[in-house]
Amino acid sequence: MATALGLDFGTTNTVMARVSEGAETSSVSFQSPAGTGDTMRTALSFIKDPQLGASALQVEAGSAAIRAFIDNPGECRFLQSIKTFAASSLFQGTMVHARKFQFEDLMEVFLRRLQHYAGDNWPSDAKRVVTGRPVHFAGSNPDAGLAMRRYSDALTRLGFPELHYVYEPVAAAIYFARNLDHDATVLVADFGGGTSDFSLIRFESRAGRVSAVPVGQSGVGIAGDQFDARIIEHLVAPEIGKGTQFKSFGKRLDVPGSYYRNFSRWNQLSIFKTTREFADLKALVRQAVEPDKLELFIDLIEHDEGYQLHRAVSAAKMALSEADEAEFRFPALGKAGEKIIERQDFEAWIEPDIASITAALEDVLEKTGTNACAVDKVFLTGGTSFVPAVRRIFTGRFAADRIETGGELISIAHGLALIGERDDIEHWTVPAAA
C-alpha cells in the first residue's frame, strides 16, 4: 500500500501520483462533470448557488471549471494558472462574488475539488505528500519563502501527516532515470507554463541499486506563458489601444503600458478585472484620442475573453512548432483578430526570453563545472520544449542521440512519488523556508 503521494501542482496542469506494488507508479484518476482523466487543468470556477444559501458558491475545477465558465457567461468567476501568484507579495487575495480568497484559500479549494473528483481513488492512507516546486518561481520579483509558506498552509489544511518539497526538475530526473542500467550524468530541462528549470544529477549503479546525487540546479521564471504574452503584445495589444494617447490638461500622454502588461498575461485577466487599475482604465476612455480601441479593451475584460484568447494564442503557438506560419483567430477582435504569424517573427519576439532560458542553462553547467560533452543524457519535458527555438538551445550544445523527450504531463508527479518512497528522502527535499 502506497505511503507517499506525489503532487505536481502545475501552472497549467496538476497531476497526482503514487507508487504501487512492484515500484510501479500510477496517476490518481479524477472523475468530474467534464469526464474522467489523470490530469487536471489548474483552473477554478465559482458560481453563486441560491439553493445552497446566499453566501454559498458552487465550485468546479479543471475542465469542469472551463465548462461552467462557458455555460454561464457573466455569472461565473473563472481563475486559472493560480500558481503564478504563489510567490507574489503584491497578490494579497482576490474578491470572488463578495468573498475574499487568499492564494492559500484558492490552492486549498482546488485540491479539495480534486479530492472530491478522486472519490475512492483519493490516497487517504498517504503518510507523505511530496510536492514539486520550481527552482525559481514565476514573477518579476518572486519571493520563494512566501510561496512555500502559502503551499504549506494550504496543504496542512488537508490533514496530511508529512509535507516535503522537491525541485520539479529533480523529480523529473528520477522519473526519467528509473530504468537506467548504467552510470550517467543526466540533465533535465523542465518547461512549465511559468518557469524553465534545469537539474543536473549523477546516477550510479552499485550492486543492483541505483543511487543518485544532485549536482546542481538553475532556472528562470520564463516559459510558455511568457511566449503567449509576446504574441498578445504584438498582435492584440495594438488593436486595443497600446501605443495610443489620451489628453490631459492640454497635453497628450501615452496610455500607460502597465494596462497591456496585465492584459498580455491572459491568466491574470480575471484578477485585473477587480483592480483599481481597471477602474482607472475605464475612466480614461473619455480622454482617449482613440476611444474605440480602449472601449474594445474594456469589453474584452468585462466579457471574460481571457480563456478564449488563451485558446487562440495556444493554437497558433502549437502550429508554429510544426510549420513556418500559423493562423491566429480571435473572433472577439473582429477582422483585426484574423492574422497570419510567421515563425521568424515569433522567434524574434521571444528572442529575449530564449536568451534568459539559455543563460539559466549555462548557469547550471558553469557553477557545477560540467562540460556539455560530459552530460550523458538530456531529458526535455513540458510542452514548451517543442518550440523549435527552445529545442535549438539543446541541439546546438548536445549530440542529438543524447536528447530525449516524453512524459510531458506526468514525469514530475511520478518522480515525486518515487522520491516519497525512498529511505533517503531528506537527501532530495528542499526546506519549506527555502
KAKA-V773746 format. One record per residue. N is the residue number from 1. RES is the residue in one letter. PSI is psi in whole degrees, -180 to 180 (NA if undefined). NEAR is the number of other C-alpha atoms within 10 Angstrom. D_CENTER is the distance of its C-alpha to the mean C-alpha in Angstrom with 2 decimals. Layout:
BEGIN
N_RES_PSI_NEAR_D_CENTER + N_RES_PSI_NEAR_D_CENTER
END
This chain:
BEGIN
1_M_131_10_30.98 + 2_A_140_18_27.49 + 3_T_-10_17_27.19 + 4_A_150_26_23.54 + 5_L_126_32_20.24 + 6_G_126_33_17.08 + 7_L_112_25_13.94 + 8_D_93_27_10.50 + 9_F_94_25_8.52 + 10_G_164_25_5.02 + 11_T_-43_22_2.05 + 12_T_-47_22_4.29 + 13_N_152_19_7.10 + 14_T_136_22_9.20 + 15_V_142_26_12.28 + 16_M_143_29_15.42 + 17_A_158_27_18.24 + 18_R_167_28_21.72 + 19_V_129_24_24.66 + 20_S_-170_14_27.75 + 21_E_143_8_31.28 + 22_G_12_6_31.73 + 23_A_24_12_28.52 + 24_E_141_11_26.59 + 25_T_153_19_23.05 + 26_S_149_16_22.01 + 27_S_148_21_19.07 + 28_V_131_21_19.69 + 29_S_141_21_20.51 + 30_F_137_23_19.79 + 31_Q_105_17_22.24 + 32_S_175_20_21.29 + 33_P_-17_14_23.29 + 34_A_0_15_21.22 + 35_G_-173_10_22.21 + 36_T_140_14_21.59 + 37_G_168_16_18.77 + 38_D_-6_17_17.18 + 39_T_154_19_13.52 + 40_M_124_24_12.32 + 41_R_133_20_9.96 + 42_T_80_24_8.23 + 43_A_153_26_10.75 + 44_L_147_27_14.17 + 45_S_145_24_17.45 + 46_F_128_21_20.54 + 47_I_137_21_24.04 + 48_K_137_18_27.31 + 49_D_97_13_29.53 + 50_P_-29_11_33.21 + 51_Q_-21_9_34.30 + 52_L_-1_10_32.35 + 53_G_159_9_33.77 + 54_A_-33_9_33.36 + 55_S_2_11_30.46 + 56_A_150_15_28.67 + 57_L_140_18_25.44 + 58_Q_123_14_24.48 + 59_V_137_20_20.88 + 60_E_161_26_18.84 + 61_A_162_29_15.37 + 62_G_-142_24_13.46 + 63_S_-30_22_15.68 + 64_A_-34_21_18.47 + 65_A_-41_27_16.78 + 66_I_-43_22_16.40 + 67_R_-44_15_20.03 + 68_A_-39_24_21.23 + 69_F_-43_23_19.82 + 70_I_-38_16_21.55 + 71_D_-16_11_24.69 + 72_N_61_12_25.15 + 73_P_134_11_24.76 + 74_G_-20_12_25.63 + 75_E_-21_14_25.69 + 76_C_133_23_22.11 + 77_R_122_22_19.54 + 78_F_128_26_16.06 + 79_L_136_24_12.85 + 80_Q_167_25_9.27 + 81_S_48_21_5.75 + 82_I_-33_21_8.10 + 83_K_-27_23_6.42 + 84_T_-16_25_6.73 + 85_F_-6_21_10.36 + 86_A_-43_25_11.00 + 87_A_12_25_12.79 + 88_S_118_20_14.36 + 89_S_-18_12_18.06 + 90_L_-24_9_18.47 + 91_F_105_13_16.58 + 92_Q_22_11_19.49 + 93_G_168_16_18.66 + 94_T_148_18_18.95 + 95_M_129_13_21.89 + 96_V_107_20_21.60 + 97_H_52_15_25.04 + 98_A_10_8_26.83 + 99_R_135_11_25.01 + 100_K_132_12_22.86 + 101_F_123_15_19.69 + 102_Q_170_16_18.34 + 103_F_-47_24_14.83 + 104_E_-29_21_16.44 + 105_D_-44_16_18.13 + 106_L_-42_20_15.08 + 107_M_-42_23_13.56 + 108_E_-47_19_17.11 + 109_V_-44_18_17.66 + 110_F_-47_24_14.64 + 111_L_-33_19_15.84 + 112_R_-33_15_19.38 + 113_R_-39_17_18.75 + 114_L_-39_24_17.46 + 115_Q_-41_18_20.64 + 116_H_-44_15_22.68 + 117_Y_-31_21_21.36 + 118_A_-31_19_21.99 + 119_G_-126_12_25.55 + 120_D_-14_11_27.76 + 121_N_-10_14_24.98 + 122_W_129_17_23.42 + 123_P_70_19_24.23 + 124_S_-17_12_26.36 + 125_D_-3_12_28.30 + 126_A_129_17_25.51 + 127_K_-26_17_26.76 + 128_R_141_19_23.68 + 129_V_121_23_19.99 + 130_V_112_29_18.13 + 131_T_137_27_14.55 + 132_G_152_26_12.21 + 133_R_146_25_11.08 + 134_P_158_25_10.03 + 135_V_-43_22_13.26 + 136_H_126_21_12.38 + 137_F_159_26_9.97 + 138_A_158_27_8.65 + 139_G_161_17_11.55 + 140_S_-30_10_15.11 + 141_N_66_12_16.72 + 142_P_142_19_14.46 + 143_D_97_17_16.56 + 144_A_-38_21_15.48 + 145_G_-42_15_18.49 + 146_L_-43_17_17.61 + 147_A_-43_25_14.14 + 148_M_-34_19_16.03 + 149_R_-40_17_18.74 + 150_R_-42_20_16.54 + 151_Y_-50_24_15.04 + 152_S_-40_18_18.67 + 153_D_-49_16_20.06 + 154_A_-44_20_17.96 + 155_L_-34_19_18.56 + 156_T_-35_14_22.20 + 157_R_-22_12_22.80 + 158_L_-5_12_22.30 + 159_G_18_11_25.19 + 160_F_138_15_24.14 + 161_P_-43_10_26.79 + 162_E_136_13_24.79 + 163_L_131_20_21.36 + 164_H_154_21_20.16 + 165_Y_139_26_17.18 + 166_V_141_27_16.55 + 167_Y_135_23_14.58 + 168_E_-45_29_12.05 + 169_P_-26_33_13.96 + 170_V_-44_32_17.16 + 171_A_-42_29_16.38 + 172_A_-37_28_15.63 + 173_A_-43_31_18.94 + 174_I_-41_24_20.83 + 175_Y_-48_22_19.81 + 176_F_-34_25_20.79 + 177_A_6_19_23.94 + 178_R_-23_12_25.24 + 179_N_11_9_27.84 + 180_L_136_13_28.91 + 181_D_17_13_32.71 + 182_H_164_11_33.32 + 183_D_142_15_32.41 + 184_A_145_18_29.51 + 185_T_121_19_27.34 + 186_V_133_24_23.79 + 187_L_125_29_20.95 + 188_V_129_27_17.43 + 189_A_114_27_14.84 + 190_D_116_30_11.30 + 191_F_103_26_9.01 + 192_G_-163_26_5.31 + 193_G_-37_25_3.37 + 194_G_-21_25_4.48 + 195_T_154_24_7.17 + 196_S_119_30_10.08 + 197_D_146_30_12.13 + 198_F_139_30_15.69 + 199_S_133_26_18.07 + 200_L_124_26_21.77 + 201_I_140_22_23.69 + 202_R_119_18_27.36 + 203_F_133_22_28.33 + 204_E_138_17_32.04 + 205_S_122_14_34.11 + 206_R_120_10_37.10 + 207_A_41_5_39.44 + 208_G_2_8_37.02 + 209_R_131_9_34.19 + 210_V_124_16_31.13 + 211_S_156_11_30.24 + 212_A_139_19_27.31 + 213_V_117_13_27.15 + 214_P_130_16_24.04 + 215_V_-42_18_25.20 + 216_G_160_20_22.50 + 217_Q_156_24_18.88 + 218_S_167_24_17.29 + 219_G_174_26_14.08 + 220_V_146_23_12.87 + 221_G_52_25_10.20 + 222_I_132_24_10.08 + 223_A_-143_26_8.44 + 224_G_-39_21_8.04 + 225_D_-34_25_7.42 + 226_Q_-37_19_10.44 + 227_F_-40_26_12.36 + 228_D_-44_22_12.02 + 229_A_-35_24_13.35 + 230_R_-40_22_16.19 + 231_I_-44_22_17.28 + 232_I_-42_22_17.44 + 233_E_-40_19_19.23 + 234_H_-29_15_21.84 + 235_L_-37_19_22.40 + 236_V_-48_22_21.89 + 237_A_-41_22_22.40 + 238_P_-25_15_26.00 + 239_E_-14_19_26.92 + 240_I_26_23_26.13 + 241_G_-3_25_27.93 + 242_K_130_21_26.17 + 243_G_-3_13_29.14 + 244_T_179_20_31.63 + 245_Q_168_19_33.83 + 246_F_159_18_35.42 + 247_K_137_15_38.89 + 248_S_116_11_39.65 + 249_F_46_6_43.20 + 250_G_2_6_44.43 + 251_K_158_8_41.62 + 252_R_125_14_38.77 + 253_L_154_14_35.40 + 254_D_140_14_32.00 + 255_V_129_20_29.52 + 256_P_131_15_26.98 + 257_G_-20_14_24.09 + 258_S_-30_11_21.79 + 259_Y_-40_18_21.84 + 260_Y_-26_21_20.29 + 261_R_-41_16_17.63 + 262_N_-43_18_16.50 + 263_F_-36_23_16.99 + 264_S_-21_26_15.10 + 265_R_85_19_11.85 + 266_W_-31_24_12.13 + 267_N_-12_24_9.69 + 268_Q_2_19_12.18 + 269_L_-37_22_15.27 + 270_S_-26_22_16.21 + 271_I_-43_19_16.34 + 272_F_-35_19_18.28 + 273_K_-26_17_20.73 + 274_T_7_14_21.98 + 275_T_163_12_22.56 + 276_R_-32_10_25.88 + 277_E_-38_14_24.60 + 278_F_-38_17_24.34 + 279_A_-39_13_27.86 + 280_D_-39_11_29.05 + 281_L_-44_17_27.76 + 282_K_-36_14_29.78 + 283_A_-22_11_32.79 + 284_L_-18_18_32.58 + 285_V_-40_17_33.39 + 286_R_-24_14_37.10 + 287_Q_-2_13_37.31 + 288_A_142_22_35.21 + 289_V_-34_18_37.02 + 290_E_74_15_34.97 + 291_P_-29_18_34.26 + 292_D_-37_14_33.38 + 293_K_-41_19_30.18 + 294_L_-35_23_29.08 + 295_E_-38_19_30.16 + 296_L_-41_16_27.96 + 297_F_-50_23_25.01 + 298_I_-40_19_25.87 + 299_D_-41_14_26.31 + 300_L_-40_18_22.82 + 301_I_-48_17_21.45 + 302_E_-26_15_24.08 + 303_H_14_12_23.68 + 304_D_53_21_19.91 + 305_E_6_16_19.32 + 306_G_-43_23_15.65 + 307_Y_-43_19_14.62 + 308_Q_-37_16_17.45 + 309_L_-44_23_16.54 + 310_H_-44_20_13.03 + 311_R_-43_13_14.96 + 312_A_-44_19_17.50 + 313_V_-45_24_15.37 + 314_S_-40_18_13.38 + 315_A_-43_15_16.85 + 316_A_-42_20_18.39 + 317_K_-42_25_15.88 + 318_M_-41_15_16.31 + 319_A_-35_18_20.03 + 320_L_-14_22_20.24 + 321_S_-17_17_19.21 + 322_E_-24_13_22.45 + 323_A_165_11_24.76 + 324_D_-13_13_26.08 + 325_E_159_18_25.49 + 326_A_153_19_23.61 + 327_E_132_18_24.38 + 328_F_123_20_22.25 + 329_R_115_21_23.28 + 330_F_89_20_22.36 + 331_P_-26_13_25.47 + 332_A_-19_15_24.97 + 333_L_0_15_26.21 + 334_G_-143_9_29.26 + 335_K_-30_10_30.67 + 336_A_-15_15_28.50 + 337_G_15_18_25.48 + 338_E_104_14_26.99 + 339_K_159_13_26.54 + 340_I_131_13_26.45 + 341_I_127_19_24.00 + 342_E_138_15_25.46 + 343_R_-38_20_23.35 + 344_Q_-33_12_25.31 + 345_D_-45_14_24.38 + 346_F_-44_19_20.64 + 347_E_-30_19_21.00 + 348_A_-38_14_23.05 + 349_W_-39_17_20.43 + 350_I_6_17_17.73 + 351_E_-44_14_20.44 + 352_P_-34_11_19.68 + 353_D_-40_20_16.06 + 354_I_-39_20_17.49 + 355_A_-40_13_20.01 + 356_S_-40_17_17.59 + 357_I_-43_25_15.81 + 358_T_-41_17_19.39 + 359_A_-38_15_20.54 + 360_A_-38_19_18.07 + 361_L_-48_23_19.39 + 362_E_-34_16_22.90 + 363_D_-46_17_22.42 + 364_V_-33_21_21.86 + 365_L_-42_22_24.82 + 366_E_-46_13_27.04 + 367_K_-15_12_26.66 + 368_T_-1_12_27.33 + 369_G_35_11_30.15 + 370_T_123_16_28.89 + 371_N_146_11_30.17 + 372_A_-35_15_28.14 + 373_C_-14_10_31.09 + 374_A_-6_11_30.81 + 375_V_119_19_27.43 + 376_D_-35_17_28.40 + 377_K_141_21_25.13 + 378_V_119_23_21.83 + 379_F_122_22_19.05 + 380_L_129_27_16.20 + 381_T_155_26_13.24 + 382_G_144_22_10.07 + 383_G_-34_17_10.64 + 384_T_-16_24_10.92 + 385_S_-14_24_13.77 + 386_F_-12_17_15.86 + 387_V_123_18_16.15 + 388_P_-40_14_19.78 + 389_A_-31_19_19.55 + 390_V_-44_19_17.00 + 391_R_-34_14_19.28 + 392_R_-24_13_22.24 + 393_I_-37_15_21.05 + 394_F_-40_20_21.89 + 395_T_-22_13_24.76 + 396_G_-10_9_26.48 + 397_R_-26_11_26.53 + 398_F_148_18_26.78 + 399_A_143_15_29.13 + 400_A_-35_12_27.79 + 401_D_-5_10_29.00 + 402_R_-10_15_26.84 + 403_I_128_17_23.49 + 404_E_157_13_21.94 + 405_T_171_15_18.88 + 406_G_165_13_17.95 + 407_G_36_15_16.10 + 408_E_-34_17_12.83 + 409_L_-27_20_11.59 + 410_I_-15_23_14.02 + 411_S_-42_24_14.90 + 412_I_-50_36_13.03 + 413_A_-43_31_14.18 + 414_H_-36_30_17.59 + 415_G_-38_31_17.97 + 416_L_-41_35_17.32 + 417_A_-42_34_20.01 + 418_L_-41_25_22.35 + 419_I_-38_27_22.09 + 420_G_-23_30_22.80 + 421_E_-2_19_26.06 + 422_R_148_12_27.26 + 423_D_-26_8_30.23 + 424_D_40_10_28.91 + 425_I_-33_15_25.55 + 426_E_-22_14_26.26 + 427_H_-20_13_26.24 + 428_W_-18_20_22.52 + 429_T_160_19_21.11 + 430_V_133_14_19.98 + 431_P_142_12_21.83 + 432_A_-25_18_20.04 + 433_A_-5_11_21.44 + 434_A_NA_12_20.12
END
